[in-house]
């Protein structure tokens, strides 16, 4: 495979990320994939082939430090997402030990939450539902706030902050000065909010995840106050800004493929492979980043030590060298080792939770919405290119029935 210094890599990347292409960046990703490893004008590297991305996700020489020149956060104050071993592994073990047991056995509760959100709409008359505002967003927000022990009355306040902060994940050169200042303000407000919450919980611990992280007992060192705050921030943002897109992207593809929607209505087991296919075909996290700790040979080229690397997860997911007919949505695709949750040591900790939320939400929509159709296709998208998804998803329906067992 030829890979080289291609001056147009910068243009191709910019085009793929341009807002006007947000509804369908995939043809642009396909252009990028023609050279799976490309150097950009600023010396950073774009990796868009499945095999190459996977190789980097599993290569200890590829550091999770994004080397973002705008990132003024000191290294010690970055979350585990941006740390390398051994600190990463210690932090991850503590988080996993506290997070996983609290998530297990949550399916019934998730079903109740989804039911409650849709019950607000139950009606025999034609109506409209904004799937983002009324289901896809509030579900994961409530779940992560409950898990962590964020008081219900703070959900709205925190939700606003999460939205403002997510924009900060996008490449700096796509943001205005004012947006960057706004980001700093939002970061300051987040720190203040989280510190308040930590102080409260220190004197008044409960069974929640925050208390668990704070008083964790085990062979690993306890999180220091800064790590506690950034871990809490990471979990809250991850809980707010990713699953929403999985549910919304899933709804969108179901409504565009009524035959698949009809299958899901009668076969709830389809939900498992179907959600995996959404994670491949239209993943909520489109891009991740790394940096090279040493020279790395990849697809016949060498990424020099010290380079920034962008991993185009969503492009890798449609690599025809890895997936048959990659642009087609195949709800029961058999072999589906997608990159939607990343891979290697940073593989998403929330994957099980996100999968369960999406499976339950999409199944409930399929069962309860009668004759649903998209009001606008494509829907309006959020500004964000990295955590990408619809801003609103208006669905018109003839009836929204009370919950009933699946038709057999
Ligand atoms: C559909 C929803 C989600 C998607 C698509 C997603 C995707 C990802 C991806 C791609 C990574 C790896 C990033 C990298 O390697 O650079 C990641 C890491 C992570 N995710 Fe998720 N995520 C989702 C939901 C969640 C939820 C609900 C939580 C927890 C509340 C969560 C917590 C984390 C954490 C803590 C990491 C860092 C793990 C590490 O660095 O070791 N995620 N996620």
Boltz pocket constraint, residues with backbone or C-beta under 6 A from the ligand:
constraints:
  - pocket:
      binder: B
      contacts: [[A, 80], [A, 81], [A, 82], [A, 88], [A, 92], [A, 144], [A, 234], [A, 235], [A, 236], [A, 238], [A, 239], [A, 242], [A, 243], [A, 246], [A, 283], [A, 284], [A, 285], [A, 288], [A, 289], [A, 339], [A, 340], [A, 341], [A, 342], [A, 343], [A, 345], [A, 346], [A, 347], [A, 348], [A, 349], [A, 350], [A, 351], [A, 353], [A, 354], [A, 355]]
      max_distance: 6.0
